[in-house]
Amino acid sequence: MSVSVTIKVRKEVVKLAEKMVKYSIARSRSHAINLMIEYGLEKIIEEVRFWEKIHEDVDELKKRKIQY
C-alpha cells in the first residue's frame, strides 16, 4: 500500500531520479526515489552510470553510421 508524503530532496537526487526515468530504470520520479531508498544511493548511482554509458555509446555509434 502506498501513502503520499511530501518531502524536500537535494537537486542532485531529483536529477538522478530524472535520469533513472530517462533510462527506464524507474517508471516515475516517485518510483525512482523509492528505489533509491530500497537499494541505497550508491547502488543507484552505479546503475545510472552504467546505463548512461550505454546510451552515450549508442549515440556515438549512430553518429558514426551517419558519417559513412
C-alpha angles and dihedrals in degrees: 000000000000126000123194116237126176113220139162118234134181117272089244090061091051091048090050091049090051091052089050089055092044092054092043093245088125134023095224141356089263091053089047093054090048089053090050090054093046099043102027129250096266093056091049092049089054091049093049092048090051094052093039089057091049092051091048090051092049091050090051091051090050090052092050092050092053092051095058 
